[in-house]
């Protein structure tokens, strides 16, 4: 039962990150605009992140130019 739950969690995590990378594959920017930031915040808020990967890499308190380029799954 524990092994099955672990496998289900890994499958869910794989699905979530596959979806996230698919959504972000076309999201390429050279600097962060307010619209880009709002879009990424809404994506982050809609994701289930049981291991906190987005919380550790998607830090919106940094507002230097191009800061979103360091986010997991975002390419600039």
C-alpha positions in Angstrom: 0.0 0.0 0.0 2.8 2.4 0.9 4.7 1.5 -2.3 1.5 2.0 -4.4 0.9 5.4 -2.8 4.5 6.4 -3.5 4.1 5.3 -7.1 0.9 7.3 -7.5 2.5 10.4 -6.0 5.4 10.0 -8.4 3.0 9.6 -11.4 1.1 12.7 -10.2 4.3 14.7 -9.8 5.5 13.6 -13.3 2.1 14.7 -14.8 2.2 18.0 -13.0 5.7 18.8 -14.2 5.0 17.6 -17.7 2.0 19.9 -17.9 4.0 22.8 -16.4 6.9 22.4 -18.9 4.4 22.1 -21.8 2.7 25.3 -20.7 6.0 27.1 -20.3 7.7 25.8 -23.4 6.4 28.7 -25.4 6.9 31.2 -22.6 10.2 32.9 -23.5 11.1 36.4 -22.3 14.1 38.6 -22.1 12.9 40.5 -19.1 9.9 40.2 -16.8 6.9 42.3 -17.6 3.9 42.7 -15.2 1.9 40.4 -17.5 4.5 37.7 -17.5 4.8 37.9 -13.7 1.0 37.7 -13.2 0.9 34.7 -15.6 3.6 32.8 -13.7 2.0 33.6 -10.4 -1.3 32.2 -11.6 0.4 29.1 -12.9 2.2 28.6 -9.6 -1.0 29.2 -7.6 -2.9 26.6 -9.7 -0.2 23.8 -9.3 -0.1 21.2 -6.6 3.5 21.2 -5.4 3.8 18.6 -2.6 7.6 18.7 -2.5 7.9 22.5 -2.7 10.0 22.7 -5.8 8.2 25.8 -7.1 8.3 27.5 -3.6 12.1 27.0 -3.6 12.8 28.2 -7.1 9.9 30.6 -8.0 10.7 33.6 -5.7 8.7 36.6 -6.7 10.3 38.9 -4.1 13.3 39.4 -6.4 12.3 42.0 -9.0 15.6 42.5 -10.9 15.4 42.4 -14.7 15.2 38.9 -15.9 14.7 37.3 -12.5 12.1 34.9 -13.8 14.7 33.3 -16.1 16.0 31.5 -13.0 12.7 29.8 -12.3 12.4 26.0 -12.7 10.9 25.4 -16.2 11.2 28.9 -17.5 13.6 29.5 -20.4 14.7 33.0 -21.5 
